[in-house]
Amino acid sequence: SLGKLRNLQSLHLSLNNISGEITEFVDSLSNCPNSSSLELLDLGYNNISGFLPNSVGQLKNLQFLRLWDNSFAGSIPNSIGNMSFLKELYLANNQMDGTIAESLGQLSSLIAVDLSENPWHGVITEAHLFNLTCLRELSIAKSNPNVTLVFNINQNFLPPFKLIYLNLRSCKLGPNFHAWLRGQNELSTLVSELDFAYNQLRGKVPNTLRFQTSAYVDFSFNRFEGPLPVFTSNVTSLFLSDNFFSGPIPEDIGIKMPSLANYDLSWNYLTGSIPLSIGKIMNLISFIVSNDHLSGGIPLIWDDKPNLYMVDMANNSLSGEIPSSMGNLESLMFLALSSNNLSGEVPGELTSLSRLGALNLSTNHLTGNIPEKIGNLQLLETLDLSRNQLSGPIPPSMTSITSLTHLNLSYNRLSGKIPTSNQFQTLNDPSIYKHNLALCGIPLPNKCSDEDKGTHHSSGGVGEDGEDRDGDGKEMMWFYISLALGSVVGFWGVCGTLILNWSCRHAYFGFVDRKKDRLLTVITITMVYLLRFCKAIRNKCSR
């Protein structure tokens, strides 16, 4: 019946739960008299399957082909090169596991191409890009880091397009940063999003790239080396984790990139101290420098950071005391300072962080008591103070933290009776209290005497040694695995849409309504621990 619509120009059938094979539909459409007038075909967000047929090339006047979010398989047919007026080609989120036709490179009118989230195979050459003079947006990204699509492009090739969006996540671009990416001066002044994560790129990242306002740049999970790149002040999200960058964090990073909101430098080989200029980045949302080789003290830069929700400086060689000014981070939801050389007491000011959901200060040299007002952290779900030299009793106020599901106080010098009321009735794993010799009561085997019930000792526990730290590694790993998996099972259905996009999630958390705090806390903790565990496994296998 569509064949009777002789002047049909646009056909919108998206979001209709249409099923069946694409081949028969396109064949019949291309044989209709109206096919010469059809300019837009939108079948997105349906359940259509099958292979994209050669007959699609007979829709020669088509300008917009939107077939994303279906179940197509196979390859892009060579006949795609006949569609000389095509401006948009959207095939994202299908199951297309074949090759991308070289004839795609003949479409000089193409403006936007989205082939992302398909298990493509084969090789991309200069022929795929040769005549795309109008191209502005290109995405062939995959969430799965398994590389099945390889870019084999001559180092001297310079394509004609001027992109504003480029996402080649999980494509094999390496080993070097190609000249066709490095040498496009006009391109580099226009990019608003650049995602090269999960490739095998190596070498140095050029500082010559220029970006639009609020640019998102992701070079994580590659093999880049050398000093950290410093880009233009327009970049708001910069992810450089899991590479081989070395040297210090640039002293003037906060001056040259004052618009940064998300800054991830984790899992590199960075040395030196955290620069004071970080304090000039007023809109910082997440600051992640874990698993590097940073040293020195934690700088006093935590005032005027109303949106900062995540600070992760774990697994470095930071020393000195934890700044009390960190208690001013009113939006902070995740704080990890574990596995450093920090000393002094746990600042009581941290108990003012009303949105805090995860606090990890483990494996340091902290002394003194656990702050009495720690019960003020009513959204706290994870608390790890293990492997320090903390003394005194477990504060009674901790029993009022009804959200607390993961606790580790082991390897300290705590004393007195373990609380048994409220939330502590569920925290009955003896391992979370072990190696505190003066602790007593359930769930430990040593019962409290009548004299102990009303008194507390300030010493008598064990300190740490290298054997204790190393011997409990597997137990700690399973602790974090159970945390991540338990949270995912409980909250995946509610939180799934929020955690699909890394940059959106980072920006979103800082501004949500207070009523969402508990939900966001769960999302944050879950994703951070899952990511850190996956990174740990990956680095153990590759380094």
C-alpha positions in Angstrom: 0.0 0.0 0.0 3.0 2.3 0.5 3.5 2.1 -3.3 0.4 4.1 -3.9 1.9 7.1 -2.1 3.6 8.5 -5.1 4.8 11.7 -3.6 6.0 10.2 -0.3 9.1 12.1 0.9 9.3 11.1 4.6 8.5 7.8 6.3 8.7 7.9 10.1 8.0 4.5 11.7 10.3 4.7 14.7 9.3 3.5 18.2 6.5 1.2 17.0 7.7 -2.2 18.1 7.7 -3.3 14.5 9.2 -6.8 13.9 10.1 -8.9 10.9 12.9 -8.9 8.3 14.3 -5.7 6.8 15.1 -7.3 3.4 11.6 -7.7 2.2 10.6 -4.2 3.3 13.5 -2.5 1.6 13.1 -4.6 -1.5 9.5 -3.7 -1.9 10.1 0.0 -1.1 12.9 0.3 -3.6 10.7 -1.2 -6.4 7.9 1.3 -5.7 7.4 4.3 -8.0 7.6 6.6 -5.0 11.2 5.5 -4.2 12.6 8.3 -6.2 10.9 11.0 -4.1 11.7 9.4 -0.7 14.2 11.5 1.2 13.8 10.2 4.8 13.4 6.7 6.1 13.2 6.3 9.9 12.8 2.8 11.3 14.7 3.3 14.5 13.8 1.7 17.9 12.0 -1.3 16.6 12.6 -5.0 16.5 13.5 -5.4 12.9 16.1 -8.0 12.0 17.8 -9.5 9.0 20.5 -8.2 6.6 20.5 -4.8 5.0 19.9 -5.7 1.3 21.7 -4.4 -1.8 18.4 -2.9 -2.9 18.8 -0.1 -0.3 21.2 1.5 -2.9 18.2 2.0 -5.2 16.8 4.7 -2.8 19.1 7.1 -4.6 17.5 10.3 -3.4 17.4 9.3 0.2 19.0 11.9 2.5 18.4 10.5 5.9 18.6 6.7 6.8 17.9 6.1 10.4 17.9 2.4 11.3 19.4 2.5 14.8 18.3 0.3 17.7 17.1 -2.7 15.9 18.5 -6.2 15.4 20.1 -6.0 12.0 23.1 -8.3 11.3 25.7 -8.6 8.6 27.5 -5.9 6.6 26.9 -2.5 5.1 26.3 -3.4 1.4 28.5 -2.0 -1.4 25.4 -0.4 -3.0 25.5 2.2 -0.2 27.8 4.1 -2.5 25.0 4.8 -4.9 23.2 7.0 -2.4 24.9 10.2 -3.4 22.5 12.5 -1.6 22.7 10.7 1.8 23.4 13.1 4.7 22.8 10.9 7.7 23.5 7.3 8.2 22.5 5.9 11.6 23.0 2.2 12.2 24.0 2.3 15.9 22.9 -0.3 18.4 22.3 -3.3 16.1 24.0 -6.6 15.8 25.9 -5.9 12.5 28.9 -8.2 12.7 30.2 -7.9 9.2 32.3 -5.3 7.4 31.8 -1.6 6.5 31.8 -1.2 2.7 34.5 1.0 1.3 32.0 2.6 -1.0 30.8 4.5 2.1 33.8 6.8 1.4 32.2 8.0 -1.9 29.3 9.7 -0.2 30.4 13.3 -0.4 27.1 14.6 1.1 27.4 12.7 4.4 27.3 14.9 7.4 26.8 12.4 10.3 27.6 8.7 10.5 26.8 6.6 13.6 27.8 3.0 13.4 28.5 2.6 17.1 27.7 -0.4 19.4 27.9 -3.0 16.6 30.4 -5.9 16.6 32.0 -4.8 13.3 34.9 -6.8 11.8 37.4 -6.0 9.2 39.7 -3.1 8.3 39.0 0.6 7.8 41.3 2.1 5.1 41.7 5.5 3.4 39.0 4.4 1.0 36.4 4.6 3.7 37.2 8.3 4.3 38.5 9.5 1.1 35.6 11.7 -0.2 33.7 12.5 3.0 34.1 16.2 2.5 31.0 17.3 4.5 31.4 14.9 7.4 31.0 16.5 10.8 30.2 13.6 13.1 31.7 10.1 13.1 31.1 7.4 15.7 32.2 3.7 15.4 32.5 3.2 19.1 32.0 0.1 21.1 31.5 -0.4 24.9 33.2 -3.8 24.7 37.0 -3.3 24.6 37.6 -6.4 22.5 39.1 -5.0 19.2 37.6 -6.5 16.1 37.7 -3.4 13.9 41.2 -2.2 12.8 42.2 1.1 11.3 44.9 0.6 8.7 45.4 4.1 7.4 48.5 5.5 5.8 50.4 7.8 8.2 50.5 10.6 5.7 46.8 10.5 4.8 44.8 13.6 5.5 41.1 13.2 5.1 39.0 16.2 3.9 36.4 16.4 6.7 36.1 18.9 9.6 34.7 17.0 12.5 33.0 18.3 15.6 32.4 14.9 17.1 34.7 11.9 16.9 34.2 8.7 18.9 36.4 5.7 18.0 36.3 4.0 21.4 37.4 0.4 21.3 38.7 0.5 17.7 42.3 -0.5 17.0 43.8 2.8 15.9 47.3 2.1 17.1 50.1 1.8 17.5 50.8 5.5 16.9 48.7 8.7 17.0 48.1 8.9 13.3 48.9 11.9 11.2 45.4 12.0 9.9 44.3 12.8 13.5 47.3 14.8 14.6 47.7 17.1 11.6 44.2 18.3 11.0 44.5 21.9 12.1 41.0 22.9 11.2 39.6 19.7 12.8 41.4 20.5 16.0 39.7 23.8 16.4 36.2 22.3 16.2 36.1 19.1 18.2 33.5 19.1 21.0 33.9 15.4 21.9 36.9 13.1 21.3 36.7 9.5 22.5 39.7 7.2 21.8 39.3 5.0 24.8 40.1 1.3 24.7 42.4 1.5 21.7 46.0 0.5 21.4 47.4 4.0 20.8 50.9 4.8 22.0 53.3 7.6 21.9 52.7 11.2 23.1 49.3 13.0 23.0 49.8 16.2 21.0 49.0 19.5 22.9 47.9 21.1 19.6 44.4 19.8 19.8 41.8 22.6 20.3 38.2 22.1 21.4 34.9 23.8 21.6 33.2 24.9 24.8 32.4 22.1 27.2 34.5 19.6 25.3 34.7 15.9 26.4 38.0 14.2 25.9 38.7 10.5 26.7 42.1 8.9 26.0 41.8 6.3 28.7 42.8 2.6 28.4 45.6 3.2 25.8 49.4 3.1 25.9 50.1 6.8 25.8 53.3 7.8 27.5 55.3 10.9 28.3 54.1 14.0 30.2 50.4 14.7 30.7 48.8 16.8 27.9 47.4 20.2 28.7 44.6 21.3 26.4 42.6 24.5 25.9 40.5 26.0 28.6 37.3 24.8 26.9 37.7 21.1 28.0 35.4 20.2 30.9 36.0 16.4 31.0 39.4 14.9 30.6 39.9 11.1 31.1 43.5 9.9 30.8 43.4 6.9 33.1 45.1 3.5 32.4 48.0 4.7 30.3 51.7 5.1 30.8 51.9 8.9 31.4 54.8 9.8 33.7 56.2 12.9 35.4 54.3 15.4 37.5 50.8 16.8 37.1 51.4 20.2 35.5 51.8 22.9 38.2 49.6 25.3 36.2 46.9 22.8 35.2 44.2 24.7 37.1 45.2 28.0 35.4 45.3 26.6 31.9 42.2 24.3 32.2 40.0 26.2 34.7 36.8 24.7 33.2 37.6 21.1 34.2 34.7 19.3 35.9 35.9 15.7 35.6 39.7 15.0 35.8 40.8 11.3 35.8 44.5 10.5 35.9 44.4 7.1 37.6 46.5 4.1 36.8 49.5 5.9 35.4 53.0 6.5 36.6 52.7 10.1 37.7 55.1 11.4 40.3 55.5 14.6 42.3 52.8 16.3 44.4 49.2 17.4 43.7 49.5 21.0 42.5 47.9 23.9 44.3 46.4 25.2 41.1 43.8 22.4 41.3 42.2 24.7 43.8 41.4 27.2 41.1 39.1 24.8 39.3 35.9 26.0 40.9 33.5 23.7 39.1 35.3 20.4 39.8 33.0 17.5 40.1 35.3 14.5 40.2 39.0 14.3 40.9 40.6 10.9 40.5 44.4 10.3 40.8 44.4 6.9 42.3 47.0 4.2 41.6 49.8 6.6 40.6 53.1 7.4 42.4 52.2 10.8 43.8 53.8 12.0 47.0 53.8 15.0 49.4 50.9 16.2 51.4 47.2 16.6 50.4 47.1 20.3 49.5 44.7 22.8 51.2 42.5 23.3 48.1 39.1 22.1 49.2 37.2 25.4 49.8 34.8 26.7 47.2 34.1 23.3 45.7 30.3 23.1 46.0 29.9 20.5 43.3 32.7 18.1 44.0 31.2 14.7 44.6 34.1 12.3 44.2 37.7 12.4 45.4 39.9 9.4 44.8 43.6 9.6 45.7 44.0 6.0 46.9 47.2 3.9 46.3 49.8 6.6 46.2 52.5 7.7 48.6 50.8 10.8 50.0 51.9 11.8 53.5 50.9 14.2 56.2 47.5 14.8 57.7 44.1 14.7 56.1 43.1 18.4 55.8 40.1 19.4 58.0 38.9 21.6 55.1 37.8 18.5 53.3 34.8 18.7 55.6 33.6 21.7 53.6 32.9 19.6 50.5 29.1 19.7 50.9 28.4 17.5 47.9 31.0 14.9 48.5 29.7 11.3 48.1 32.9 9.3 47.7 36.2 9.8 49.4 39.1 7.3 49.0 42.5 8.1 50.6 43.5 4.4 51.2 46.9 2.9 50.8 49.0 6.0 51.4 51.2 7.2 54.2 48.8 9.5 55.9 49.2 10.2 59.6 47.4 12.1 62.4 43.8 11.7 63.4 40.7 11.3 61.3 39.4 14.9 61.1 36.1 15.4 63.0 35.1 17.8 60.3 34.5 14.8 57.9 31.4 14.0 59.9 29.8 17.1 58.4 29.8 15.5 54.9 26.1 14.7 55.0 26.0 13.2 51.5 28.9 10.9 52.0 28.2 7.4 50.9 31.7 5.8 50.9 34.7 6.6 53.0 37.9 4.6 52.6 40.9 5.6 54.8 42.4 2.1 55.1 46.1 1.2 55.0 47.5 4.4 56.4 49.1 5.4 59.7 46.1 7.2 61.3 46.0 7.4 65.0 43.5 8.6 67.7 39.9 7.7 68.0 37.1 7.3 65.5 35.2 10.6 65.6 32.4 10.5 68.1 30.0 12.2 65.6 30.5 9.8 62.8 26.9 8.8 63.2 26.0 12.1 61.5 26.9 10.4 58.2 23.4 9.0 57.7 23.9 8.1 54.0 27.2 6.2 54.6 27.1 2.7 53.1 30.8 1.8 53.0 33.3 2.6 55.8 36.8 1.2 55.7 39.2 2.3 58.4 41.2 -0.9 58.5 45.0 -1.2 58.7 45.6 1.9 60.7 46.5 2.5 64.4 43.2 3.8 65.6 42.4 3.3 69.2 39.6 3.7 71.7 36.0 2.4 71.4 33.7 2.1 68.5 31.5 5.2 68.8 27.9 4.4 69.8 26.7 6.9 67.2 27.7 4.5 64.5 24.7 2.3 65.3 22.4 5.0 64.0 23.8 4.8 60.4 21.0 2.6 59.1 22.4 2.6 55.6 25.8 1.1 56.6 26.2 -2.3 54.9 30.0 -2.6 54.5 32.3 -2.0 57.4 35.9 -2.8 58.0 37.7 -1.9 61.2 40.3 -4.7 61.2 44.0 -4.3 62.0 43.7 -1.4 64.4 44.0 -0.9 68.2 40.3 -0.5 69.0 39.0 -1.6 72.4 35.9 -2.2 74.4 32.6 -3.8 73.5 31.4 -4.0 69.9 28.0 -2.3 69.7 25.1 -4.7 69.1 22.1 -2.5 68.5 20.4 -1.3 65.3 22.6 -1.6 62.2 25.4 -3.5 64.0 23.1 -6.5 64.3 23.7 -7.1 60.6 27.4 -6.4 60.7 28.2 -9.8 62.2 31.3 -10.9 60.2 34.2 -11.4 62.7 36.7 -10.5 60.0 35.7 -6.8 60.0 36.9 -6.5 63.6 39.9 -8.9 63.7 43.3 -7.9 65.0 41.9 -5.5 67.5 42.9 -7.5 70.5 41.1 -5.4 73.1 37.7 -5.6 71.3 35.2 -8.0 72.7 31.7 -9.1 72.3 29.6 -10.5 69.4 30.7 -11.5 66.8 34.2 -12.1 68.2 34.9 -15.2 70.2 36.3 -13.3 73.2 33.4 -12.3 75.4 33.5 -9.1 77.5 33.9 -9.4 81.2 31.7 -7.4 83.6 34.5 -4.9 84.1 35.0 -4.5 80.3 31.4 -3.7 79.6 31.6 -0.3 81.1 35.2 0.6 80.3 37.4 1.0 77.3 41.1 0.4 76.8 43.2 2.7 74.7 45.8 0.1 73.7 46.4 -3.6 73.5 45.7 -4.2 69.8 48.2 -5.1 67.2 50.0 -2.9 64.8 50.7 -3.6 61.2 53.5 -5.4 59.5 54.1 -6.2 55.9 53.0 -9.7 56.3 49.6 -8.7 57.6 49.1 -6.2 54.9 49.9 -8.6 52.1 48.2 -11.7 53.6 44.8 -10.2 53.7 44.9 -9.0 50.0 42.6 -11.6 48.7 40.1 -11.1 51.5 40.0 -7.4 50.7 39.5 -8.1 47.0 36.5 -10.3 47.7 35.2 -7.6 50.1 35.0 -5.2 47.2 33.7 -7.7 44.8 30.8 -8.5 47.1 30.1 -4.8 47.6 30.0 -4.2 43.8 27.9 -7.2 42.9 25.5 -6.8 45.8 24.8 -3.2 44.9 24.4 -4.0 41.2 21.8 -6.7 41.8 19.8 -4.5 44.1 19.7 -1.3 42.1 20.5 -2.1 38.5 16.9 -1.8 37.3 16.4 1.7 38.8 19.9 3.0 38.0 20.7 1.5 34.6 19.8 4.5 32.5 21.9 6.8 34.7 25.1 4.8 34.4 25.2 4.3 30.7 27.1 7.5 29.9 30.2 8.3 32.0 30.4 12.0 31.4 26.6 12.6 31.9 26.7 10.7 35.1 29.6 12.8 36.4 27.8 16.0 35.6 24.4 14.8 36.8 25.4 13.9 40.4 26.5 17.3 41.5 23.1 19.0 40.7 20.4 16.5 41.6 17.7 17.2 44.2 18.5 16.2 47.8 15.8 13.6 47.8 17.9 11.6 45.3 20.9 11.5 47.5 20.5 7.9 48.7 19.9 6.6 45.2 22.9 8.5 43.8 25.1 7.2 46.6 24.4 3.7 45.7 25.1 4.4 42.0 28.4 6.1 42.8 29.6 3.4 45.1 28.6 0.6 42.8 30.2 2.1 39.7 33.4 3.1 41.4 34.1 -0.2 43.0 33.2 -2.1 39.8 35.5 0.1 37.8 38.4 -0.1 40.3 38.0 -3.9 40.5 38.0 -4.3 36.7 41.0 -2.0 36.4 42.8 -4.0 39.0 42.2 -7.2 37.2 43.2 -5.6 33.8 46.4 -4.2 35.2 47.4 -7.4 37.0 47.1 -9.2 33.6 48.8 -6.6 31.5 51.6 -5.3 33.7 
